[in-house]
Amino acid sequence: MAAKILAFTASPRQNGNSAALLESFLAGAVEAGAEAETIATEKADIISCRGCLSCNLLKHCIIRKDGWQELSRKILDADVLVFATPIYFHHTTASCKRILDRFRSFIHVQITETGLIHTPHQPWNKKFVLLAALGSSSSEDAEPLIDLFGFIQETLGDHNSFESIIGTRLAVGGQILFTEEQLVNLYAKLGLPVRLAAEDAVRNAELLEQAGILGRHCTENLG
Ligand SMILES: Cc1cc2nc3c(=O)[nH]c(=O)nc-3n(C[C@H](O)[C@H](O)[C@H](O)COP(=O)(O)O)c2cc1C
């Protein structure tokens, strides 16, 4: 049976850097035989978690007036969950976080004297992938989001895995696809050393290639 990939694209930019990473990832995955569906988080009919905690008893979300029932079925049905997102103030975008908060309905949470015990309502065996783009030259601002995905996949069971590709020094939309010459012009405008353009052009191409390889790898190595 073909691997099922559910991808979330979280940038408001139509042709953003994270979307380009996702395109490469999906190209690799589909080439290897995966079936993929992409959800634009900004357009998803998902309201914010109400914090009612009913899901602890019900084992599903009590909200029935939005698209979560359908989306949660797709999430549970997928082998691979990919999140392609810009880093906004050290995190994902609000529309993506709104979806991630609804993952609370997959988990039973018990308060103890020393902390919380999380027990997933269903067995999970999925690959989580984070493809992120950020403006900074260091990936430090992506750490809170990497930590969050590490936490989510661990909390949802022992059989999940998590991999990430983080593209740094990506400011404007589509920059990851720029030629060296386009990067030289951009860096001159931004006041960045233009000598970085050559190595960044190579590195950006490598990031896109890595995303394609990861897409293929996730499809071929299920189970
Ligand atoms: C509201 C907002 C917040 C941002 N916060 C950060 C940040 O905390 N760290 C950073 O390095 N870049 C930050 N950026 C830059 C974006 O991460 C960067 O432009 C990225 O390439 C956007 O990805 P996209 O093209 O996929 O939308 C921010 C941009 C915006 C618009």
The ligand as an ORCA input file, in Angstrom:
! r2SCAN-3c Opt
* xyz 0 1
  C       6.016     38.006     11.871
  C       7.386     37.509     11.530
  C       8.185     37.008     12.538
  C       9.457     36.495     12.222
  N      10.215     35.998     13.241
  C      11.438     35.504     12.945
  C      12.267     34.993     13.997
  O      11.889     34.908     15.162
  N      13.521     34.559     13.661
  C      13.977     34.609     12.379
  O      15.121     34.197     12.141
  N      13.203     35.044     11.354
  C      11.947     35.497     11.618
  N      11.138     35.948     10.591
  C      11.589     35.794      9.171
  C      10.956     34.579      8.484
  O      11.148     33.409      9.253
  C      11.589     34.401      7.092
  O      11.202     35.482      6.266
  C      11.247     33.081      6.419
  O      12.014     32.948      5.243
  C       9.785     33.003      6.045
  O       9.513     31.741      5.487
  P       8.470     31.583      4.281
  O       9.115     32.202      3.070
  O       8.270     30.116      4.179
  O       7.218     32.315      4.689
  C       9.900     36.485     10.885
  C       9.080     37.008      9.865
  C       7.843     37.527     10.182
  C       6.978     38.072      9.066
*
